Amino acid sequence: MAKLTATQVASLAKREPKKHTDGGGLYFCVRKAGSPYWMLRYSVGGKRREATLGQYPAMSLAEARLQAEVMKKGLRAGQDPLVEKRKQEIPPIRTVRELFQDWYTSDLCRRLQHPGIPKRIYTKEIDPVIGTYPINDVTPREVRRIIQRVVESGRPTIANDTLMYLKQLFRHGMKLDLCLSNPAMPFTATDAGGLENSRERVLTHDEIQIAFKVFRDRISSFGRDNYLACCLFLVLGVRKSELCEALWEEFDLEKAIWHLPKHRSKTGTPISIPLPTCSSPHLNRTPW
């Protein structure tokens, strides 16, 4: 069958929907709606496949033939055009900032209940130092500089968290074959904020009374909502986010039970929390 000419292609583009062969697997495809396009038909592993080259008239007959030859050359070298096209469609990840964004959207948001915590530490502690660095340009010296900045600011716990997220971030990069090593891996907690011990200090009953007296004496600046929140923290013993994000429908006031749902619980387990009646005259007193 004779090959197409540029004049024939221009004429065929205005006719009924049909695939017109130019030979060698190249087709000019006219469809009911939309612009005509060029398509290469080929076989890989005994399976027939079709790869779109481009739309007409943006891609001319000569350009379509050239692109088809490039793809067929790749086929002879063992490259599937569709696979190569999908690779090109994957957004590039070159900098540390792009690596974190990929880690955040593909892993942290899916796995963590509060992905904003590592995002906040990255944004404040890591990104200002190495966010624009190419991934493989980050060395242990940059990691040490980040950690030291946090330690020198007097926040040892945040320094440990920063080191932990740095290790996880570059481990994600290694999974994606974007870096050959993890520059944060040689460091331990002793290089950051030090080993953290469980808190043993608790407020005594007298200290609690003094604290709430100070709250009441300064209620105009401390605020009614903050005072009530402190009262609830004291009698319920829950985490800050669990209380501050609570919804009215979680509370059964008749039975005096707060049903904390599993999606807001740190452990992922629903919890039924009794709502005790307060007998303390200090906490029953209205301070405003």
The 8 nearest C-alpha neighbors of each residue, nearest first, counted from 0:
[[1, 2, 22, 21, 20, 3, 23, 19],
 [2, 0, 3, 21, 22, 4, 20, 19],
 [1, 3, 21, 22, 0, 4, 20, 23],
 [2, 4, 21, 7, 1, 8, 5, 20],
 [3, 5, 7, 6, 8, 2, 60, 9],
 [4, 6, 8, 7, 60, 9, 3, 59],
 [7, 5, 9, 4, 8, 10, 3, 11],
 [8, 6, 10, 4, 9, 5, 11, 3],
 [7, 9, 11, 5, 10, 6, 12, 4],
 [10, 8, 6, 12, 7, 11, 5, 13],
 [9, 11, 7, 8, 12, 13, 6, 14],
 [10, 12, 8, 14, 13, 9, 7, 29],
 [11, 13, 9, 10, 14, 29, 8, 35],
 [14, 12, 11, 10, 15, 9, 29, 16],
 [15, 13, 11, 12, 16, 10, 29, 17],
 [14, 16, 17, 13, 29, 31, 30, 11],
 [17, 15, 30, 29, 31, 14, 18, 28],
 [16, 18, 29, 28, 15, 19, 30, 27],
 [19, 17, 28, 27, 26, 29, 20, 16],
 [20, 18, 27, 26, 28, 17, 21, 29],
 [21, 19, 26, 22, 25, 27, 18, 24],
 [20, 22, 2, 25, 3, 26, 19, 23],
 [23, 21, 20, 24, 25, 2, 0, 26],
 [22, 24, 25, 21, 20, 39, 40, 67],
 [23, 25, 40, 39, 22, 41, 26, 20],
 [26, 24, 39, 21, 23, 22, 38, 20],
 [27, 25, 20, 38, 19, 21, 37, 28],
 [26, 28, 37, 19, 18, 36, 20, 38],
 [29, 27, 18, 36, 35, 17, 26, 37],
 [30, 28, 35, 16, 17, 12, 18, 27],
 [31, 29, 16, 32, 35, 28, 33, 17],
 [32, 30, 16, 33, 29, 15, 34, 17],
 [33, 31, 30, 34, 29, 35, 16, 15],
 [32, 34, 35, 30, 31, 29, 36, 54],
 [33, 35, 54, 55, 36, 32, 30, 29],
 [36, 34, 29, 55, 28, 54, 30, 12],
 [35, 37, 54, 55, 28, 53, 27, 34],
 [38, 36, 27, 52, 53, 26, 51, 28],
 [37, 39, 51, 26, 52, 50, 25, 27],
 [38, 40, 25, 50, 24, 49, 26, 51],
 [41, 39, 49, 24, 48, 25, 38, 50],
 [40, 42, 48, 47, 24, 49, 39, 43],
 [41, 43, 47, 46, 48, 45, 44, 40],
 [44, 42, 46, 45, 47, 41, 79, 48],
 [45, 43, 46, 42, 47, 48, 79, 41],
 [44, 46, 43, 42, 47, 48, 41, 40],
 [47, 45, 42, 43, 44, 48, 41, 49],
 [48, 46, 42, 41, 43, 45, 49, 40],
 [47, 49, 41, 42, 40, 46, 50, 43],
 [48, 50, 40, 39, 41, 38, 51, 47],
 [51, 49, 39, 38, 81, 52, 40, 48],
 [50, 52, 38, 53, 37, 39, 49, 36],
 [53, 51, 37, 38, 50, 63, 39, 66],
 [54, 52, 37, 36, 58, 51, 55, 57],
 [55, 53, 36, 58, 57, 35, 37, 56],
 [56, 54, 57, 58, 36, 35, 34, 59],
 [55, 57, 58, 59, 54, 35, 34, 36],
 [58, 56, 55, 54, 59, 53, 36, 62],
 [59, 57, 55, 56, 54, 53, 62, 63],
 [58, 60, 62, 61, 56, 63, 57, 55],
 [59, 61, 63, 62, 5, 64, 58, 8],
 [60, 62, 64, 63, 59, 65, 58, 5],
 [63, 61, 65, 59, 64, 60, 58, 66],
 [64, 62, 60, 66, 65, 61, 67, 59],
 [65, 63, 67, 61, 62, 66, 68, 60],
 [64, 66, 62, 68, 67, 63, 61, 69],
 [67, 65, 69, 63, 68, 64, 62, 70],
 [66, 68, 64, 70, 65, 69, 63, 71],
 [69, 67, 71, 65, 70, 66, 72, 64],
 [70, 68, 66, 72, 67, 71, 65, 73],
 [69, 71, 73, 67, 72, 68, 80, 74],
 [72, 70, 74, 68, 73, 69, 67, 75],
 [73, 71, 69, 75, 70, 74, 68, 76],
 [72, 74, 76, 70, 78, 71, 75, 77],
 [75, 73, 78, 71, 77, 76, 72, 79],
 [74, 76, 72, 73, 77, 71, 78, 70],
 [75, 77, 73, 74, 78, 72, 71, 79],
 [76, 78, 74, 75, 73, 79, 72, 43],
 [79, 77, 74, 73, 76, 80, 83, 75],
 [78, 80, 82, 81, 74, 83, 77, 73],
 [81, 79, 83, 82, 84, 70, 78, 50],
 [80, 82, 84, 83, 79, 50, 85, 49],
 [83, 81, 85, 79, 84, 80, 86, 78],
 [84, 82, 86, 80, 81, 85, 79, 87],
 [83, 85, 81, 87, 86, 82, 80, 88],
 [86, 84, 88, 82, 87, 83, 81, 89],
 [87, 85, 83, 84, 88, 89, 82, 81],
 [86, 88, 84, 85, 89, 83, 90, 91],
 [87, 89, 85, 86, 90, 84, 91, 83],
 [88, 90, 86, 87, 91, 85, 92, 84],
 [91, 89, 88, 92, 87, 86, 97, 101],
 [92, 90, 93, 89, 97, 87, 88, 94],
 [93, 91, 97, 98, 94, 90, 177, 101],
 [92, 94, 133, 134, 91, 97, 95, 98],
 [95, 93, 133, 134, 97, 96, 132, 131],
 [94, 96, 98, 130, 134, 97, 132, 99],
 [95, 97, 130, 99, 94, 98, 131, 100],
 [98, 96, 100, 94, 92, 99, 95, 101],
 [97, 99, 95, 101, 96, 100, 92, 102],
 [100, 98, 102, 96, 101, 97, 103, 95],
 [101, 99, 103, 97, 102, 98, 104, 96],
 [100, 102, 98, 99, 104, 103, 105, 97],
 [103, 101, 99, 106, 105, 100, 104, 98],
 [102, 104, 107, 100, 101, 106, 105, 99],
 [103, 105, 101, 108, 102, 106, 100, 107],
 [104, 106, 102, 103, 101, 107, 109, 108],
 [107, 105, 109, 102, 103, 108, 104, 110],
 [106, 108, 103, 110, 109, 111, 114, 104],
 [109, 107, 114, 104, 106, 110, 111, 103],
 [108, 110, 106, 107, 111, 105, 104, 112],
 [109, 111, 107, 108, 106, 112, 114, 105],
 [112, 110, 113, 114, 107, 108, 109, 106],
 [111, 113, 114, 110, 265, 108, 262, 263],
 [114, 112, 115, 111, 116, 108, 117, 107],
 [115, 113, 116, 111, 107, 108, 117, 112],
 [114, 116, 118, 113, 117, 119, 108, 120],
 [115, 117, 119, 118, 114, 113, 120, 121],
 [118, 116, 120, 119, 115, 114, 121, 164],
 [119, 117, 115, 121, 116, 120, 122, 114],
 [118, 120, 122, 116, 117, 121, 115, 123],
 [121, 119, 117, 123, 118, 122, 124, 161],
 [120, 122, 125, 118, 119, 124, 123, 126],
 [123, 121, 119, 126, 120, 118, 124, 125],
 [122, 124, 120, 121, 119, 125, 126, 127],
 [123, 125, 121, 120, 122, 126, 127, 145],
 [126, 124, 121, 128, 127, 122, 123, 129],
 [125, 127, 130, 122, 128, 129, 121, 124],
 [128, 126, 125, 130, 129, 124, 123, 122],
 [127, 129, 126, 125, 130, 145, 124, 141],
 [130, 128, 132, 126, 131, 127, 125, 95],
 [131, 129, 126, 96, 95, 132, 127, 128],
 [130, 132, 129, 94, 95, 96, 133, 126],
 [133, 131, 129, 94, 130, 95, 134, 136],
 [132, 134, 94, 136, 93, 135, 95, 131],
 [135, 133, 94, 95, 136, 137, 132, 93],
 [134, 136, 137, 133, 178, 177, 138, 179],
 [137, 135, 133, 134, 138, 132, 94, 129],
 [136, 138, 135, 134, 141, 132, 182, 139],
 [137, 139, 140, 182, 141, 136, 142, 135],
 [140, 138, 182, 142, 141, 183, 143, 137],
 [139, 141, 143, 138, 142, 144, 137, 182],
 [142, 140, 144, 143, 139, 138, 137, 145],
 [141, 143, 139, 145, 140, 144, 183, 146],
 [142, 144, 140, 146, 141, 145, 147, 139],
 [145, 143, 141, 147, 142, 146, 140, 148],
 [146, 144, 142, 148, 143, 147, 141, 125],
 [147, 145, 143, 149, 148, 144, 158, 191],
 [146, 148, 150, 144, 149, 145, 151, 143],
 [149, 147, 151, 145, 146, 150, 144, 152],
 [148, 150, 152, 146, 147, 158, 151, 154],
 [151, 149, 147, 152, 153, 155, 148, 154],
 [150, 152, 148, 153, 149, 147, 154, 155],
 [151, 153, 149, 150, 154, 148, 155, 147],
 [154, 152, 151, 150, 155, 149, 158, 192],
 [153, 155, 157, 150, 156, 152, 149, 158],
 [192, 156, 154, 158, 157, 150, 153, 159],
 [155, 157, 159, 158, 154, 192, 160, 195],
 [156, 158, 160, 159, 154, 155, 161, 149],
 [159, 157, 155, 161, 192, 156, 149, 160],
 [160, 158, 162, 156, 192, 157, 161, 191],
 [159, 161, 157, 163, 162, 158, 164, 156],
 [162, 160, 158, 164, 159, 163, 157, 165],
 [161, 163, 165, 159, 160, 164, 158, 166],
 [162, 164, 160, 166, 161, 165, 159, 167],
 [165, 163, 167, 161, 166, 162, 168, 160],
 [166, 164, 168, 162, 167, 163, 161, 183],
 [167, 165, 183, 163, 164, 168, 169, 184],
 [166, 168, 170, 164, 165, 169, 171, 163],
 [169, 167, 165, 171, 170, 166, 164, 172],
 [170, 168, 172, 171, 181, 166, 167, 173],
 [169, 171, 167, 173, 172, 168, 166, 181],
 [172, 170, 174, 169, 168, 173, 167, 175],
 [173, 171, 169, 177, 175, 170, 174, 178],
 [172, 174, 176, 170, 178, 175, 171, 177],
 [173, 175, 171, 172, 176, 170, 177, 178],
 [174, 176, 172, 173, 177, 171, 178, 170],
 [177, 175, 173, 174, 178, 172, 179, 171],
 [178, 176, 172, 175, 173, 179, 134, 174],
 [179, 177, 173, 176, 180, 135, 172, 134],
 [178, 180, 173, 177, 176, 181, 135, 172],
 [181, 179, 178, 182, 173, 169, 170, 184],
 [180, 182, 169, 183, 184, 170, 166, 179],
 [183, 181, 139, 138, 184, 180, 137, 142],
 [184, 182, 166, 181, 185, 186, 142, 139],
 [183, 185, 181, 186, 182, 166, 187, 180],
 [186, 184, 183, 187, 182, 139, 181, 166],
 [187, 185, 184, 183, 190, 188, 162, 189],
 [188, 186, 189, 190, 185, 191, 184, 162],
 [187, 189, 193, 191, 190, 194, 159, 192],
 [188, 190, 193, 187, 191, 194, 192, 186],
 [191, 189, 188, 187, 186, 193, 192, 146],
 [192, 190, 188, 189, 158, 159, 193, 146],
 [155, 191, 193, 158, 159, 156, 188, 150],
 [194, 192, 189, 188, 191, 195, 190, 155],
 [193, 195, 188, 189, 196, 192, 159, 191],
 [196, 194, 193, 197, 156, 192, 188, 155],
 [197, 195, 198, 194, 199, 193, 156, 200],
 [198, 196, 199, 195, 200, 194, 201, 156],
 [197, 199, 200, 196, 201, 195, 202, 194],
 [198, 200, 197, 201, 196, 202, 195, 203],
 [199, 201, 198, 202, 197, 203, 196, 206],
 [202, 200, 203, 199, 198, 206, 204, 207],
 [201, 203, 206, 207, 204, 200, 205, 210],
 [202, 204, 206, 205, 207, 201, 208, 200],
 [203, 205, 207, 206, 208, 202, 209, 201],
 [204, 206, 208, 203, 207, 209, 202, 210],
 [207, 205, 209, 203, 208, 204, 202, 210],
 [206, 208, 210, 204, 205, 209, 202, 211],
 [209, 207, 205, 211, 206, 210, 212, 204],
 [208, 210, 206, 212, 207, 211, 205, 213],
 [211, 209, 207, 213, 212, 208, 206, 214],
 [210, 212, 214, 208, 213, 209, 215, 207],
 [211, 213, 209, 215, 214, 210, 216, 208],
 [212, 214, 216, 210, 211, 215, 217, 209],
 [213, 215, 211, 217, 212, 216, 218, 210],
 [216, 214, 218, 212, 217, 213, 286, 211],
 [215, 217, 213, 214, 218, 212, 286, 219],
 [218, 216, 214, 215, 219, 220, 221, 213],
 [217, 219, 221, 215, 222, 220, 214, 216],
 [218, 220, 217, 222, 221, 223, 287, 216],
 [219, 221, 218, 222, 217, 214, 223, 216],
 [222, 220, 218, 217, 219, 214, 225, 223],
 [221, 223, 218, 225, 220, 224, 219, 226],
 [222, 224, 226, 225, 227, 218, 221, 287],
 [225, 223, 227, 226, 222, 228, 221, 229],
 [224, 226, 228, 222, 223, 227, 229, 221],
 [225, 227, 223, 229, 228, 224, 222, 230],
 [228, 226, 230, 224, 229, 225, 223, 231],
 [227, 229, 225, 231, 230, 226, 224, 232],
 [230, 228, 232, 226, 231, 227, 233, 225],
 [231, 229, 227, 233, 228, 232, 226, 234],
 [230, 232, 228, 234, 233, 229, 235, 227],
 [233, 231, 229, 236, 235, 230, 234, 237],
 [232, 234, 230, 231, 235, 236, 229, 237],
 [233, 235, 231, 232, 236, 230, 275, 277],
 [236, 234, 232, 237, 231, 233, 274, 272],
 [235, 237, 232, 233, 234, 238, 231, 239],
 [238, 236, 235, 232, 239, 241, 242, 233],
 [237, 239, 241, 240, 242, 236, 232, 243],
 [238, 240, 242, 241, 243, 237, 232, 244],
 [239, 241, 243, 242, 238, 244, 245, 263],
 [242, 240, 238, 239, 244, 243, 245, 263],
 [241, 243, 245, 239, 240, 244, 238, 237],
 [242, 244, 240, 245, 241, 239, 228, 238],
 [245, 243, 242, 241, 240, 246, 239, 263],
 [244, 246, 242, 243, 241, 247, 249, 259],
 [247, 245, 248, 249, 244, 250, 243, 242],
 [246, 248, 249, 250, 245, 251, 257, 252],
 [247, 249, 250, 246, 251, 245, 258, 257],
 [248, 250, 258, 247, 246, 257, 259, 251],
 [251, 249, 257, 248, 247, 252, 256, 258],
 [250, 252, 256, 253, 254, 255, 257, 249],
 [253, 251, 255, 254, 250, 256, 257, 274],
 [252, 254, 255, 251, 256, 250, 274, 257],
 [253, 255, 252, 256, 251, 274, 273, 250],
 [256, 254, 252, 274, 253, 251, 273, 257],
 [257, 255, 273, 251, 274, 254, 272, 250],
 [256, 258, 250, 272, 271, 249, 259, 251],
 [257, 259, 271, 249, 270, 260, 250, 256],
 [258, 260, 270, 269, 257, 271, 249, 261],
 [261, 259, 269, 262, 263, 258, 264, 270],
 [260, 262, 269, 268, 267, 264, 263, 259],
 [261, 263, 260, 264, 267, 112, 268, 269],
 [264, 262, 261, 260, 265, 241, 259, 267],
 [263, 265, 261, 267, 266, 262, 268, 260],
 [264, 266, 267, 263, 112, 268, 261, 262],
 [267, 265, 268, 264, 261, 269, 263, 262],
 [266, 268, 261, 264, 265, 262, 269, 263],
 [267, 269, 261, 266, 264, 270, 260, 265],
 [270, 268, 261, 260, 259, 264, 267, 271],
 [271, 269, 259, 258, 272, 268, 260, 261],
 [270, 272, 258, 257, 259, 256, 273, 269],
 [271, 273, 257, 256, 270, 258, 274, 259],
 [274, 272, 256, 275, 255, 257, 271, 235],
 [273, 275, 255, 256, 272, 257, 276, 235],
 [276, 274, 273, 277, 255, 234, 235, 256],
 [277, 275, 278, 274, 255, 234, 279, 273],
 [276, 278, 279, 275, 283, 282, 234, 280],
 [277, 279, 280, 276, 283, 282, 281, 275],
 [278, 280, 281, 282, 277, 283, 284, 276],
 [281, 279, 283, 282, 284, 278, 277, 285],
 [282, 280, 279, 284, 283, 208, 211, 212],
 [281, 283, 279, 284, 280, 230, 277, 285],
 [284, 282, 280, 281, 279, 285, 277, 278],
 [283, 285, 282, 281, 280, 286, 279, 287],
 [284, 286, 287, 283, 282, 281, 215, 280],
 [287, 285, 215, 284, 218, 216, 223, 214],
 [286, 285, 218, 223, 215, 219, 284, 222]]
